[in-house]
Amino acid sequence: MYKIQTLNKISSIGLENFPRDDYEIATDINNPDAILVRSADMHSMDLGESVKAVARAGAGVNNIPCDELAAKGVVVFNTPGANANAVKELVILGLLLSSRPAVAANKWVAGLAGKGDEIPALAEKGKSQFVGPELKGKTLGVIGLGAIGAMVANTAIALGMNVIGYDPFLSVKAALALDRNVKISDTLEGVYTKSDYITVHVPQTNDTKGMINASSIKTMKDGVRIINFARGGLVNNADVLAALASGKVAALITDFADEELLKCDKVICL
């Protein structure tokens, strides 16, 4: 019987692929043959000699010491595209939230509770506080045109946006999946200088860590809106917060919450 250790909660639907007559699956397990992981950081883990494979339930593997495992002959798998559509939908939500202050508007309207029959008139009067630009006709820069980035680009085209994509490792499969109206830039600067909105969909590596920083922000359009649902380390929080304070950046939408980000009303952390 093979033993599989799970480092994060793994969907029961996925675990059903391992017949219990052949596999033992648990979080606390001795001498596992394989490890299933989502976001848990494995870099400081002391893996025993029994481990033969590590599988990442997701695309990115920056939380796994791939080089170290390769040297030991341990195979690392990932699952690119498995949750691509779900992330795409969240990114589109992020684009909308960055434009329309729906969260702030909801909180304001909730504060009208108790005013009874006055609420409709007060809500109508107060709505002018919560305005924002339409997505249609604006330019979205998509950095990384893999499974998620390509879906985001195509959906943005369907919403009437202009889309500029950048991916030095663009595969033939991904290229064929792109809407023909998506323009490809040869450089990051080509995306930064022309985009009203920028969304990042790249792994975190030594080359991409902190890629959204003071230097790159300086080349962006005034009032740019940044969406990051890829990796927290791609964005230098201090630099973005400074740009938000100056007005250079209009909004940051991310699902990588941080104490300093939560203190800024131009940031929405999910």
C-alpha positions in Angstrom: 0.0 0.0 0.0 1.3 3.5 -0.9 1.2 6.3 1.6 0.3 9.8 0.6 0.7 12.8 2.9 -1.5 15.9 2.3 0.0 19.2 3.5 -3.1 21.2 2.8 -6.8 20.4 2.5 -7.3 18.6 -0.8 -10.7 18.2 -2.4 -12.4 14.9 -1.6 -13.3 14.6 -5.3 -9.6 14.6 -6.2 -8.7 12.1 -3.4 -11.3 9.7 -4.7 -8.9 9.0 -7.6 -6.8 7.0 -5.1 -8.5 3.7 -4.2 -8.3 3.1 -0.4 -7.3 -0.5 -1.0 -4.1 0.7 -2.6 -3.5 4.1 -0.9 -3.4 5.4 2.6 -4.0 9.2 2.7 -3.6 11.5 5.7 -2.1 14.7 7.0 -0.2 13.0 9.7 1.5 10.0 8.2 4.9 8.4 8.7 7.3 7.7 5.8 5.0 8.8 3.0 5.7 7.7 -0.6 4.2 10.9 -2.0 3.1 14.3 -0.9 0.1 16.3 -2.1 0.5 20.1 -1.5 -1.3 23.3 -2.4 0.3 26.4 -0.8 2.3 25.0 2.1 5.9 26.1 2.2 8.1 23.0 1.8 11.5 24.7 1.7 12.2 24.1 5.4 10.7 20.6 5.5 13.0 17.7 6.2 11.7 15.1 3.7 12.5 11.5 4.4 14.1 9.0 2.0 10.7 7.4 1.5 9.3 10.3 -0.6 9.3 9.5 -4.3 7.0 12.2 -5.7 5.5 15.6 -4.8 2.4 16.8 -6.5 1.3 20.5 -6.4 -2.5 21.0 -6.7 -2.0 24.2 -8.7 0.4 25.6 -11.3 3.1 27.4 -9.3 5.8 25.4 -7.6 7.8 28.2 -5.9 6.8 26.7 -2.5 8.5 23.5 -3.4 12.4 23.0 -3.4 12.4 21.6 -6.9 16.2 21.6 -7.4 16.8 19.9 -4.1 14.2 17.2 -4.8 15.5 16.7 -8.3 19.0 16.0 -6.9 17.4 13.3 -4.7 15.5 11.8 -7.7 12.1 13.0 -6.4 9.7 13.8 -9.1 7.6 17.1 -8.8 4.3 17.4 -10.7 2.0 20.4 -11.0 -1.5 20.8 -12.4 -1.5 23.8 -14.7 -4.9 24.9 -15.9 -6.9 22.9 -13.4 -8.4 26.0 -11.7 -7.7 28.4 -14.5 -11.4 29.4 -15.2 -12.0 30.0 -11.5 -9.0 32.3 -11.2 -10.0 34.0 -14.5 -13.4 34.9 -13.0 -11.8 36.3 -9.9 -9.5 38.4 -12.1 -12.5 39.8 -14.0 -14.1 40.5 -10.6 -10.9 42.3 -9.6 -11.0 44.5 -12.8 -14.6 45.5 -12.0 -13.8 46.2 -8.3 -10.8 48.3 -9.3 -13.0 50.5 -11.5 -16.3 50.7 -9.5 -16.1 51.2 -5.7 -18.7 48.6 -5.1 -17.3 47.4 -1.8 -17.2 51.0 -0.4 -20.7 51.6 -1.8 -22.1 48.5 -0.2 -20.6 49.5 3.2 -22.1 53.0 2.8 -25.6 51.7 2.0 -25.4 49.2 4.9 -24.9 52.2 7.1 -28.4 53.5 6.2 -30.0 50.7 8.1 -32.6 52.0 10.5 -33.6 54.9 8.3 -36.7 53.1 7.0 -38.6 54.8 4.2 -35.8 57.4 3.7 -33.4 54.7 2.4 -34.3 54.7 -1.3 -34.0 58.5 -1.6 -30.8 58.6 0.5 -29.3 55.8 -1.7 -30.2 57.7 -4.9 -28.7 60.9 -3.5 -25.6 59.3 -2.3 -24.7 57.2 -5.4 -22.7 60.0 -7.0 -20.0 59.4 -4.4 -19.3 56.1 -5.9 -18.4 56.5 -9.6 -15.7 54.9 -11.7 -14.6 54.3 -15.3 -16.1 51.6 -17.6 -13.9 48.8 -18.7 -15.1 49.1 -22.3 -12.6 50.9 -24.5 -9.8 50.8 -21.9 -6.6 48.9 -22.3 -5.7 45.8 -20.3 -2.1 44.6 -20.0 -1.8 40.9 -19.4 1.7 39.8 -18.2 1.9 36.1 -18.7 -0.3 34.3 -21.3 -0.5 30.9 -19.9 -3.8 29.1 -19.1 -5.1 31.8 -16.9 -3.7 34.8 -18.7 -5.0 33.7 -22.1 -8.5 33.2 -20.6 -8.4 36.7 -19.0 -7.2 38.3 -22.2 -10.0 36.7 -24.2 -12.7 37.6 -21.7 -11.5 41.2 -21.6 -11.8 41.3 -25.4 -15.4 40.1 -25.1 -16.0 43.0 -22.6 -14.9 45.5 -25.2 -11.4 46.2 -23.8 -8.2 46.5 -25.8 -5.7 43.9 -24.7 -1.9 43.9 -24.8 -0.2 40.7 -23.8 3.4 39.9 -22.9 5.0 36.5 -22.5 8.5 35.6 -23.6 7.7 31.9 -23.2 4.4 32.0 -25.1 3.6 28.4 -26.2 2.1 27.5 -29.5 -0.9 26.1 -27.7 -1.5 29.3 -25.7 -1.0 31.4 -28.8 -3.6 29.5 -30.7 -6.0 29.9 -27.8 -5.8 33.7 -27.9 -8.4 35.9 -29.5 -6.9 37.4 -32.7 -7.5 40.9 -31.3 -5.0 40.4 -28.5 -1.9 42.4 -29.4 1.5 40.9 -28.3 4.2 43.2 -26.9 7.8 42.3 -27.2 8.7 44.0 -24.0 7.2 44.7 -20.6 7.6 48.4 -21.2 5.2 48.1 -24.1 2.6 46.8 -21.6 3.4 49.2 -18.8 3.3 52.4 -20.9 0.0 51.7 -22.7 -2.2 49.9 -20.1 -5.0 51.4 -18.0 -5.2 48.1 -16.1 -2.4 45.6 -15.5 -2.9 42.0 -14.4 0.1 39.6 -13.7 0.0 35.9 -14.3 3.6 34.7 -14.0 5.4 32.4 -11.5 7.5 33.9 -8.8 11.2 33.5 -9.7 14.4 35.4 -9.2 13.5 37.3 -12.4 9.9 38.2 -11.5 10.0 38.8 -7.8 9.1 42.4 -7.1 8.6 43.1 -10.8 5.9 45.6 -9.9 8.1 48.2 -8.2 8.9 51.9 -8.1 10.9 51.6 -11.4 8.2 49.8 -13.4 5.4 51.9 -11.9 7.2 55.0 -13.1 6.7 53.9 -16.7 3.0 53.2 -16.2 0.1 55.5 -17.1 -1.1 57.8 -14.3 -4.1 56.2 -12.6 -3.2 52.7 -13.6 -5.1 49.9 -11.8 -3.1 46.7 -10.8 -4.5 43.2 -10.3 -2.5 40.5 -8.7 -3.9 37.0 -8.2 -0.7 35.2 -9.1 1.9 35.5 -6.4 2.2 38.1 -3.6 6.0 38.5 -4.1 5.5 39.8 -7.6 4.5 43.2 -6.2 6.6 45.4 -4.0 4.0 46.5 -1.5 5.9 49.5 -0.2 6.4 50.9 -3.7 2.8 50.3 -4.7 1.5 51.9 -1.5 3.7 55.0 -2.2 2.3 55.1 -5.7 -1.3 54.8 -4.4 -0.6 57.7 -2.0 0.6 59.9 -4.8 -2.2 58.9 -7.2 0.1 57.3 -9.7 -1.7 54.0 -9.1 -5.5 54.2 -8.6 -6.1 50.8 -7.1 -4.6 47.5 -6.2 -6.7 44.3 -6.1 -5.0 41.2 -4.7 -5.7 38.0 -2.8 -2.4 38.3 -1.0 -3.4 40.1 2.2 -0.8 42.0 4.2 -1.0 44.2 7.3 0.2 47.3 5.5 -2.1 46.7 2.6 -5.2 46.4 4.8 -4.5 49.9 6.1 -5.0 51.5 2.6 -8.5 52.2 1.3 -7.3 52.1 -2.3 -6.4 48.4 -1.8 -8.9 45.6 -1.8 -7.5 42.3 -0.4 -9.6 39.2 -1.0 
